[in-house]
Amino acid sequence: KIIVNISPSVFAEEYAHLFGLSDKPVCYFVKGILSQFLGSLLDRNLVFEEVNCVAKGDSSCDFIASM
């Protein structure tokens, strides 16, 4: 299992500032970068799930991937 914590998350903070709090995670771009970058480094197909998001009011954006 891979866990990535991003704090501060500029993308999520800006989203919340512009649109208010979201009811679901919004860091799709970051999730894609993590999947491709770390997947390439580890030579594995990784799919990340965002479990916490600053745009939802959480303290950080947390992503989990299983190998």
Buried (B, 14 or more C-beta within 10 A) or exposed (E): EBEBEBEEBEBBBEBBEEEEEBEEBBBEEBBEEBBEEBBEEEEEEBEBEBEBBBBBEBEEBBBBBEE
